[in-house]
Amino acid sequence: RSEYKKFMEGKDSTMNQEYIDSMNAIGFEWSLRQVQDWDVTFKDLEQYKLKHGNCRVPCKFAENPKLGNWVKTQRSEYKKFMEGK
């Protein structure tokens, strides 16, 4: 992961595009923290839906500010995905 980060920043690295493509092809997760955080926050969203009956979390949700921002980011990332970006 550290070599990947160096490569992506344009620094000297043992990583190259062929290695990256090979790792991506088998579903390698470059950032475990991001995946773990996503799972935890998704569970928070499930709890929000149970309590409120929807997934329309306000951006400035006082009970869990991180959740509101996360939902906003998911919508933004989905839009980019659908546009092929």
Biopython code that builds the backbone (N, CA, C, O; Angstrom):
import numpy as np
from Bio.PDB.StructureBuilder import StructureBuilder

atoms = [
    (1, "ARG", "N", (0.815, -1.191, 0.000)),
    (1, "ARG", "CA", (0.000, 0.000, 0.000)),
    (1, "ARG", "C", (0.861, 1.258, 0.000)),
    (1, "ARG", "O", (0.516, 2.249, -0.643)),
    (2, "SER", "N", (1.968, 1.221, 0.711)),
    (2, "SER", "CA", (2.818, 2.410, 0.745)),
    (2, "SER", "C", (3.467, 2.657, -0.616)),
    (2, "SER", "O", (3.624, 3.806, -1.027)),
    (3, "GLU", "N", (3.844, 1.586, -1.317)),
    (3, "GLU", "CA", (4.422, 1.740, -2.650)),
    (3, "GLU", "C", (3.371, 2.275, -3.636)),
    (3, "GLU", "O", (3.680, 3.088, -4.507)),
    (4, "TYR", "N", (2.150, 1.815, -3.485)),
    (4, "TYR", "CA", (1.052, 2.306, -4.326)),
    (4, "TYR", "C", (0.874, 3.806, -4.114)),
    (4, "TYR", "O", (0.734, 4.565, -5.072)),
    (5, "LYS", "N", (0.882, 4.221, -2.862)),
    (5, "LYS", "CA", (0.720, 5.639, -2.548)),
    (5, "LYS", "C", (1.846, 6.456, -3.177)),
    (5, "LYS", "O", (1.600, 7.502, -3.776)),
    (6, "LYS", "N", (3.096, 5.967, -3.036)),
    (6, "LYS", "CA", (4.231, 6.668, -3.661)),
    (6, "LYS", "C", (4.042, 6.767, -5.174)),
    (6, "LYS", "O", (4.255, 7.826, -5.764)),
    (7, "PHE", "N", (3.641, 5.658, -5.794)),
    (7, "PHE", "CA", (3.435, 5.631, -7.239)),
    (7, "PHE", "C", (2.386, 6.659, -7.650)),
    (7, "PHE", "O", (2.577, 7.403, -8.613)),
    (8, "MET", "N", (1.272, 6.694, -6.908)),
    (8, "MET", "CA", (0.184, 7.606, -7.240)),
    (8, "MET", "C", (0.588, 9.063, -7.048)),
    (8, "MET", "O", (0.031, 9.952, -7.692)),
    (9, "GLU", "N", (1.552, 9.313, -6.166)),
    (9, "GLU", "CA", (2.045, 10.672, -5.932)),
    (9, "GLU", "C", (3.190, 11.030, -6.872)),
    (9, "GLU", "O", (3.737, 12.130, -6.790)),
    (10, "GLY", "N", (3.561, 10.105, -7.771)),
    (10, "GLY", "CA", (4.628, 10.359, -8.735)),
    (10, "GLY", "C", (6.026, 10.247, -8.151)),
    (10, "GLY", "O", (6.990, 10.733, -8.742)),
    (11, "LYS", "N", (6.141, 9.606, -6.990)),
    (11, "LYS", "CA", (7.444, 9.434, -6.347)),
    (11, "LYS", "C", (8.060, 8.108, -6.782)),
    (11, "LYS", "O", (7.383, 7.247, -7.343)),
    (12, "ASP", "N", (9.391, 7.956, -6.505)),
    (12, "ASP", "CA", (10.063, 6.698, -6.807)),
    (12, "ASP", "C", (9.392, 5.558, -6.056)),
    (12, "ASP", "O", (9.129, 5.651, -4.857)),
    (13, "SER", "N", (9.120, 4.477, -6.787)),
    (13, "SER", "CA", (8.400, 3.362, -6.192)),
    (13, "SER", "C", (8.690, 2.087, -6.963)),
    (13, "SER", "O", (9.034, 2.127, -8.145)),
    (14, "THR", "N", (8.550, 0.962, -6.289)),
    (14, "THR", "CA", (8.668, -0.327, -6.977)),
    (14, "THR", "C", (7.354, -0.683, -7.679)),
    (14, "THR", "O", (7.300, -1.642, -8.449)),
    (15, "MET", "N", (6.310, 0.080, -7.416)),
    (15, "MET", "CA", (4.987, -0.148, -8.004)),
    (15, "MET", "C", (4.970, 0.361, -9.445)),
    (15, "MET", "O", (5.630, 1.345, -9.779)),
    (16, "ASN", "N", (4.207, -0.326, -10.286)),
    (16, "ASN", "CA", (4.005, 0.155, -11.648)),
    (16, "ASN", "C", (2.556, -0.145, -12.055)),
    (16, "ASN", "O", (1.837, -0.838, -11.335)),
    (17, "GLN", "N", (2.142, 0.368, -13.186)),
    (17, "GLN", "CA", (0.747, 0.215, -13.604)),
    (17, "GLN", "C", (0.357, -1.254, -13.805)),
    (17, "GLN", "O", (-0.781, -1.639, -13.537)),
    (18, "GLU", "N", (1.289, -2.056, -14.271)),
    (18, "GLU", "CA", (1.005, -3.481, -14.457)),
    (18, "GLU", "C", (0.671, -4.152, -13.119)),
    (18, "GLU", "O", (-0.267, -4.945, -13.031)),
    (19, "TYR", "N", (1.450, -3.823, -12.078)),
    (19, "TYR", "CA", (1.178, -4.377, -10.753)),
    (19, "TYR", "C", (-0.187, -3.920, -10.240)),
    (19, "TYR", "O", (-0.953, -4.711, -9.690)),
    (20, "ILE", "N", (-0.476, -2.640, -10.428)),
    (20, "ILE", "CA", (-1.764, -2.086, -9.981)),
    (20, "ILE", "C", (-2.913, -2.787, -10.687)),
    (20, "ILE", "O", (-3.890, -3.183, -10.051)),
    (21, "ASP", "N", (-2.797, -2.942, -12.002)),
    (21, "ASP", "CA", (-3.853, -3.610, -12.773)),
    (21, "ASP", "C", (-4.052, -5.055, -12.308)),
    (21, "ASP", "O", (-5.181, -5.536, -12.219)),
    (22, "SER", "N", (-2.940, -5.741, -12.012)),
    (22, "SER", "CA", (-3.033, -7.127, -11.538)),
    (22, "SER", "C", (-3.740, -7.201, -10.191)),
    (22, "SER", "O", (-4.584, -8.071, -9.975)),
    (23, "MET", "N", (-3.399, -6.294, -9.291)),
    (23, "MET", "CA", (-4.030, -6.269, -7.966)),
    (23, "MET", "C", (-5.514, -5.916, -8.078)),
    (23, "MET", "O", (-6.355, -6.521, -7.414)),
    (24, "ASN", "N", (-5.825, -4.941, -8.917)),
    (24, "ASN", "CA", (-7.223, -4.553, -9.109)),
    (24, "ASN", "C", (-8.040, -5.704, -9.688)),
    (24, "ASN", "O", (-9.206, -5.886, -9.340)),
    (25, "ALA", "N", (-7.418, -6.472, -10.569)),
    (25, "ALA", "CA", (-8.117, -7.578, -11.229)),
    (25, "ALA", "C", (-8.583, -8.649, -10.242)),
    (25, "ALA", "O", (-9.565, -9.346, -10.497)),
    (26, "ILE", "N", (-7.883, -8.778, -9.122)),
    (26, "ILE", "CA", (-8.294, -9.773, -8.131)),
    (26, "ILE", "C", (-9.081, -9.149, -6.974)),
    (26, "ILE", "O", (-9.370, -9.814, -5.979)),
    (27, "GLY", "N", (-9.427, -7.857, -7.117)),
    (27, "GLY", "CA", (-10.256, -7.206, -6.110)),
    (27, "GLY", "C", (-9.500, -6.730, -4.884)),
    (27, "GLY", "O", (-10.076, -6.627, -3.802)),
    (28, "PHE", "N", (-8.222, -6.440, -5.040)),
    (28, "PHE", "CA", (-7.419, -5.964, -3.912)),
    (28, "PHE", "C", (-7.964, -4.637, -3.400)),
    (28, "PHE", "O", (-8.280, -3.746, -4.188)),
    (29, "GLU", "N", (-8.073, -4.506, -2.081)),
    (29, "GLU", "CA", (-8.555, -3.266, -1.462)),
    (29, "GLU", "C", (-7.358, -2.439, -1.031)),
    (29, "GLU", "O", (-6.619, -2.828, -0.127)),
    (30, "TRP", "N", (-7.167, -1.302, -1.675)),
    (30, "TRP", "CA", (-5.995, -0.472, -1.437)),
    (30, "TRP", "C", (-6.049, 0.236, -0.096)),
    (30, "TRP", "O", (-5.006, 0.539, 0.482)),
    (31, "SER", "N", (-7.224, 0.500, 0.400)),
    (31, "SER", "CA", (-7.341, 1.206, 1.668)),
    (31, "SER", "C", (-8.279, 0.445, 2.591)),
    (31, "SER", "O", (-9.498, 0.549, 2.462)),
    (32, "LEU", "N", (-7.727, -0.310, 3.509)),
    (32, "LEU", "CA", (-8.556, -1.063, 4.439)),
    (32, "LEU", "C", (-9.340, -0.149, 5.361)),
    (32, "LEU", "O", (-10.491, -0.438, 5.685)),
    (33, "ARG", "N", (-8.739, 0.940, 5.782)),
    (33, "ARG", "CA", (-9.422, 1.876, 6.669)),
    (33, "ARG", "C", (-10.698, 2.383, 6.013)),
    (33, "ARG", "O", (-11.749, 2.432, 6.652)),
    (34, "GLN", "N", (-10.613, 2.755, 4.756)),
    (34, "GLN", "CA", (-11.778, 3.274, 4.044)),
    (34, "GLN", "C", (-12.893, 2.221, 4.001)),
    (34, "GLN", "O", (-14.060, 2.551, 4.215)),
    (35, "VAL", "N", (-12.549, 0.973, 3.732)),
    (35, "VAL", "CA", (-13.555, -0.086, 3.671)),
    (35, "VAL", "C", (-14.167, -0.321, 5.044)),
    (35, "VAL", "O", (-15.385, -0.454, 5.169)),
    (36, "GLN", "N", (-13.330, -0.372, 6.072)),
    (36, "GLN", "CA", (-13.837, -0.579, 7.426)),
    (36, "GLN", "C", (-14.733, 0.575, 7.851)),
    (36, "GLN", "O", (-15.807, 0.352, 8.410)),
    (37, "ASP", "N", (-14.305, 1.806, 7.591)),
    (37, "ASP", "CA", (-15.114, 2.975, 7.931)),
    (37, "ASP", "C", (-16.444, 2.945, 7.193)),
    (37, "ASP", "O", (-17.481, 3.294, 7.758)),
    (38, "TRP", "N", (-16.414, 2.531, 5.934)),
    (38, "TRP", "CA", (-17.644, 2.477, 5.141)),
    (38, "TRP", "C", (-18.630, 1.508, 5.784)),
    (38, "TRP", "O", (-19.810, 1.828, 5.931)),
    (39, "ASP", "N", (-18.162, 0.348, 6.160)),
    (39, "ASP", "CA", (-19.033, -0.657, 6.776)),
    (39, "ASP", "C", (-19.656, -0.146, 8.075)),
    (39, "ASP", "O", (-20.847, -0.341, 8.319)),
    (40, "VAL", "N", (-18.853, 0.500, 8.895)),
    (40, "VAL", "CA", (-19.350, 1.025, 10.172)),
    (40, "VAL", "C", (-20.394, 2.108, 9.924)),
    (40, "VAL", "O", (-21.447, 2.117, 10.563)),
    (41, "THR", "N", (-20.107, 3.009, 9.008)),
    (41, "THR", "CA", (-21.037, 4.106, 8.750)),
    (41, "THR", "C", (-22.301, 3.597, 8.068)),
    (41, "THR", "O", (-23.382, 4.139, 8.295)),
    (42, "PHE", "N", (-22.182, 2.572, 7.241)),
    (42, "PHE", "CA", (-23.371, 1.982, 6.633)),
    (42, "PHE", "C", (-24.293, 1.419, 7.714)),
    (42, "PHE", "O", (-25.513, 1.555, 7.625)),
    (43, "LYS", "N", (-23.722, 0.799, 8.714)),
    (43, "LYS", "CA", (-24.532, 0.287, 9.832)),
    (43, "LYS", "C", (-25.231, 1.440, 10.561)),
    (43, "LYS", "O", (-26.370, 1.297, 11.005)),
    (44, "ASP", "N", (-24.547, 2.578, 10.682)),
    (44, "ASP", "CA", (-25.176, 3.769, 11.271)),
    (44, "ASP", "C", (-26.367, 4.210, 10.419)),
    (44, "ASP", "O", (-27.407, 4.604, 10.947)),
    (45, "LEU", "N", (-26.204, 4.142, 9.098)),
    (45, "LEU", "CA", (-27.301, 4.517, 8.201)),
    (45, "LEU", "C", (-28.478, 3.553, 8.357)),
    (45, "LEU", "O", (-29.633, 3.979, 8.348)),
    (46, "GLU", "N", (-28.195, 2.279, 8.497)),
    (46, "GLU", "CA", (-29.271, 1.309, 8.723)),
    (46, "GLU", "C", (-30.043, 1.651, 10.003)),
    (46, "GLU", "O", (-31.271, 1.571, 10.029)),
    (47, "GLN", "N", (-29.336, 2.022, 11.039)),
    (47, "GLN", "CA", (-29.989, 2.396, 12.294)),
    (47, "GLN", "C", (-30.810, 3.674, 12.133)),
    (47, "GLN", "O", (-31.900, 3.796, 12.692)),
    (48, "TYR", "N", (-30.280, 4.617, 11.370)),
    (48, "TYR", "CA", (-31.011, 5.857, 11.094)),
    (48, "TYR", "C", (-32.334, 5.534, 10.396)),
    (48, "TYR", "O", (-33.381, 6.075, 10.751)),
    (49, "LYS", "N", (-32.275, 4.650, 9.402)),
    (49, "LYS", "CA", (-33.487, 4.298, 8.665)),
    (49, "LYS", "C", (-34.513, 3.613, 9.571)),
    (49, "LYS", "O", (-35.710, 3.880, 9.461)),
    (50, "LEU", "N", (-34.059, 2.743, 10.453)),
    (50, "LEU", "CA", (-34.978, 2.096, 11.384)),
    (50, "LEU", "C", (-35.699, 3.134, 12.248)),
    (50, "LEU", "O", (-36.894, 3.012, 12.518)),
    (51, "LYS", "N", (-34.962, 4.143, 12.671)),
    (51, "LYS", "CA", (-35.517, 5.165, 13.556)),
    (51, "LYS", "C", (-36.382, 6.183, 12.823)),
    (51, "LYS", "O", (-37.425, 6.591, 13.334)),
    (52, "HIS", "N", (-35.955, 6.600, 11.618)),
    (52, "HIS", "CA", (-36.603, 7.702, 10.906)),
    (52, "HIS", "C", (-37.438, 7.262, 9.706)),
    (52, "HIS", "O", (-38.220, 8.053, 9.178)),
    (53, "GLY", "N", (-37.284, 6.017, 9.270)),
    (53, "GLY", "CA", (-38.071, 5.501, 8.165)),
    (53, "GLY", "C", (-37.577, 5.883, 6.787)),
    (53, "GLY", "O", (-38.244, 5.591, 5.795)),
    (54, "ASN", "N", (-36.420, 6.531, 6.699)),
    (54, "ASN", "CA", (-35.853, 6.915, 5.403)),
    (54, "ASN", "C", (-34.338, 7.057, 5.542)),
    (54, "ASN", "O", (-33.780, 6.898, 6.628)),
    (55, "CYS", "N", (-33.693, 7.357, 4.429)),
    (55, "CYS", "CA", (-32.237, 7.544, 4.430)),
    (55, "CYS", "C", (-31.864, 8.983, 4.101)),
    (55, "CYS", "O", (-30.750, 9.253, 3.652)),
    (56, "ARG", "N", (-32.788, 9.900, 4.321)),
    (56, "ARG", "CA", (-32.544, 11.320, 4.032)),
    (56, "ARG", "C", (-31.908, 12.000, 5.250)),
    (56, "ARG", "O", (-32.539, 12.797, 5.945)),
    (57, "VAL", "N", (-30.666, 11.664, 5.478)),
    (57, "VAL", "CA", (-29.935, 12.196, 6.629)),
    (57, "VAL", "C", (-29.530, 13.640, 6.328)),
    (57, "VAL", "O", (-28.901, 13.902, 5.303)),
    (58, "PRO", "N", (-29.881, 14.576, 7.207)),
    (58, "PRO", "CA", (-29.453, 15.965, 6.982)),
    (58, "PRO", "C", (-27.933, 16.076, 7.017)),
    (58, "PRO", "O", (-27.271, 15.362, 7.771)),
    (59, "CYS", "N", (-27.381, 16.969, 6.203)),
    (59, "CYS", "CA", (-25.920, 17.160, 6.175)),
    (59, "CYS", "C", (-25.385, 17.520, 7.556)),
    (59, "CYS", "O", (-24.280, 17.124, 7.926)),
    (60, "LYS", "N", (-26.173, 18.268, 8.309)),
    (60, "LYS", "CA", (-25.737, 18.681, 9.645)),
    (60, "LYS", "C", (-26.568, 17.964, 10.697)),
    (60, "LYS", "O", (-27.201, 18.597, 11.542)),
    (61, "PHE", "N", (-26.560, 16.641, 10.638)),
    (61, "PHE", "CA", (-27.319, 15.809, 11.560)),
    (61, "PHE", "C", (-26.634, 15.847, 12.929)),
    (61, "PHE", "O", (-25.548, 15.292, 13.096)),
    (62, "ALA", "N", (-27.257, 16.491, 13.890)),
    (62, "ALA", "CA", (-26.632, 16.743, 15.198)),
    (62, "ALA", "C", (-26.241, 15.462, 15.933)),
    (62, "ALA", "O", (-25.203, 15.425, 16.593)),
    (63, "GLU", "N", (-27.050, 14.423, 15.829)),
    (63, "GLU", "CA", (-26.754, 13.179, 16.543)),
    (63, "GLU", "C", (-25.507, 12.466, 16.015)),
    (63, "GLU", "O", (-24.820, 11.769, 16.761)),
    (64, "ASN", "N", (-25.222, 12.649, 14.720)),
    (64, "ASN", "CA", (-24.087, 11.971, 14.103)),
    (64, "ASN", "C", (-23.652, 12.777, 12.874)),
    (64, "ASN", "O", (-23.989, 12.417, 11.746)),
    (65, "PRO", "N", (-22.904, 13.869, 13.090)),
    (65, "PRO", "CA", (-22.492, 14.729, 11.961)),
    (65, "PRO", "C", (-21.749, 13.976, 10.858)),
    (65, "PRO", "O", (-21.891, 14.302, 9.679)),
    (66, "LYS", "N", (-20.957, 12.969, 11.237)),
    (66, "LYS", "CA", (-20.209, 12.190, 10.245)),
    (66, "LYS", "C", (-21.163, 11.478, 9.282)),
    (66, "LYS", "O", (-20.878, 11.366, 8.090)),
    (67, "LEU", "N", (-22.289, 11.001, 9.802)),
    (67, "LEU", "CA", (-23.238, 10.264, 8.977)),
    (67, "LEU", "C", (-23.829, 11.158, 7.885)),
    (67, "LEU", "O", (-23.929, 10.740, 6.731)),
    (68, "GLY", "N", (-24.218, 12.375, 8.237)),
    (68, "GLY", "CA", (-24.776, 13.297, 7.244)),
    (68, "GLY", "C", (-23.802, 13.573, 6.118)),
    (68, "GLY", "O", (-24.181, 13.569, 4.946)),
    (69, "ASN", "N", (-22.555, 13.810, 6.466)),
    (69, "ASN", "CA", (-21.528, 14.075, 5.462)),
    (69, "ASN", "C", (-21.262, 12.833, 4.620)),
    (69, "ASN", "O", (-21.062, 12.931, 3.409)),
    (70, "TRP", "N", (-21.262, 11.668, 5.259)),
    (70, "TRP", "CA", (-21.025, 10.408, 4.549)),
    (70, "TRP", "C", (-22.118, 10.156, 3.509)),
    (70, "TRP", "O", (-21.825, 9.766, 2.379)),
    (71, "VAL", "N", (-23.380, 10.379, 3.893)),
    (71, "VAL", "CA", (-24.493, 10.176, 2.960)),
    (71, "VAL", "C", (-24.351, 11.123, 1.768)),
    (71, "VAL", "O", (-24.563, 10.721, 0.624)),
    (72, "LYS", "N", (-23.998, 12.363, 2.033)),
    (72, "LYS", "CA", (-23.784, 13.340, 0.959)),
    (72, "LYS", "C", (-22.680, 12.853, 0.014)),
    (72, "LYS", "O", (-22.814, 12.946, -1.206)),
    (73, "THR", "N", (-21.595, 12.336, 0.585)),
    (73, "THR", "CA", (-20.481, 11.827, -0.228)),
    (73, "THR", "C", (-20.915, 10.625, -1.056)),
    (73, "THR", "O", (-20.535, 10.514, -2.222)),
    (74, "GLN", "N", (-21.701, 9.724, -0.478)),
    (74, "GLN", "CA", (-22.163, 8.543, -1.218)),
    (74, "GLN", "C", (-22.991, 8.966, -2.424)),
    (74, "GLN", "O", (-22.846, 8.406, -3.510)),
    (75, "ARG", "N", (-23.849, 9.945, -2.235)),
    (75, "ARG", "CA", (-24.677, 10.432, -3.360)),
    (75, "ARG", "C", (-23.803, 11.042, -4.446)),
    (75, "ARG", "O", (-24.031, 10.822, -5.635)),
    (76, "SER", "N", (-22.812, 11.803, -4.033)),
    (76, "SER", "CA", (-21.898, 12.425, -4.990)),
    (76, "SER", "C", (-21.102, 11.372, -5.758)),
    (76, "SER", "O", (-20.959, 11.466, -6.977)),
    (77, "GLU", "N", (-20.587, 10.374, -5.050)),
    (77, "GLU", "CA", (-19.821, 9.303, -5.691)),
    (77, "GLU", "C", (-20.712, 8.481, -6.631)),
    (77, "GLU", "O", (-20.266, 8.063, -7.700)),
    (78, "TYR", "N", (-21.945, 8.253, -6.240)),
    (78, "TYR", "CA", (-22.890, 7.518, -7.099)),
    (78, "TYR", "C", (-23.137, 8.289, -8.403)),
    (78, "TYR", "O", (-23.168, 7.711, -9.489)),
    (79, "LYS", "N", (-23.309, 9.595, -8.265)),
    (79, "LYS", "CA", (-23.536, 10.429, -9.456)),
    (79, "LYS", "C", (-22.334, 10.336, -10.399)),
    (79, "LYS", "O", (-22.501, 10.191, -11.610)),
    (80, "LYS", "N", (-21.129, 10.419, -9.844)),
    (80, "LYS", "CA", (-19.916, 10.301, -10.677)),
    (80, "LYS", "C", (-19.865, 8.939, -11.348)),
    (80, "LYS", "O", (-19.538, 8.840, -12.530)),
    (81, "PHE", "N", (-20.185, 7.890, -10.602)),
    (81, "PHE", "CA", (-20.180, 6.535, -11.134)),
    (81, "PHE", "C", (-21.148, 6.423, -12.303)),
    (81, "PHE", "O", (-20.812, 5.860, -13.345)),
    (82, "MET", "N", (-22.350, 6.961, -12.127)),
    (82, "MET", "CA", (-23.378, 6.868, -13.180)),
    (82, "MET", "C", (-22.978, 7.682, -14.419)),
    (82, "MET", "O", (-23.405, 7.371, -15.531)),
    (83, "GLU", "N", (-22.173, 8.709, -14.228)),
    (83, "GLU", "CA", (-21.707, 9.534, -15.349)),
    (83, "GLU", "C", (-20.435, 8.963, -15.967)),
    (83, "GLU", "O", (-19.913, 9.505, -16.941)),
    (84, "GLY", "N", (-19.941, 7.865, -15.395)),
    (84, "GLY", "CA", (-18.727, 7.230, -15.932)),
    (84, "GLY", "C", (-17.451, 7.926, -15.560)),
    (84, "GLY", "O", (-16.442, 7.775, -16.249)),
    (85, "LYS", "N", (-17.467, 8.685, -14.488)),
    (85, "LYS", "CA", (-16.259, 9.421, -14.058)),
    (85, "LYS", "C", (-15.498, 8.654, -13.024)),
    (85, "LYS", "O", (-14.460, 9.118, -12.551)),
]
sb = StructureBuilder()
sb.init_structure("model")
sb.init_model(0)
sb.init_chain("A")
sb.init_seg("    ")
for serial, (resi, resn, name, xyz) in enumerate(atoms, 1):
    if name == "N":
        sb.init_residue(resn, " ", resi, " ")
    sb.init_atom(name, np.array(xyz, "f"), 0.0, 1.0, " ", f" {name:<3s}", serial, name[0])
structure = sb.get_structure()
